[in-house]
Amino acid sequence: MPGKVADASVLGAVVFGEPRAAEARSLLAGADLYEPVLLAYELASIARKKIGIYPEQKDIILLASEESLNMEINWVELLHPAVVD
């Protein structure tokens, strides 16, 4: 399978069932995901913002956030100078 790196907003759409989740899933279909460890923090930030907007959905948002860490993702450490270069 081809490897892809997905933006946090794309994975956030899938994880949190946003309106464009189907489109996000189609972008990721059939690909191995390679993501920097930072993605976990970015998804946590998305969850925090959603809880602020929808406090009544806190439990659902937290569960989705926890389950996102079980996705089939190849976590990689980045060499930050190489990314800048």
C-alpha positions, 0 to 999 in steps of 0.5 A: 500500500502507498504511504501517506501523511495526513493533516490533523484536520483530515484525521480529526474529521474521521475521528470526530465524525465531522461532516466531511468524514466520508471525504476524509476516509476516501482520501486515506483509503488503501494507504498506510499512514505515517504520522509524527508523534505530534499528531496525537497532541494535535488530535487532543487539541481538537478534542479540547476545542470541541469540548469547549464548544460542545460540553454536553458531548465531553464523554463522546469526544473523549472516547473518540479521542482515546480510540484515535490512538488505536488507529493503524498509524505508523508513528515516526519521530521527525528530525525537525531540521530536515523538515525545515530544510 
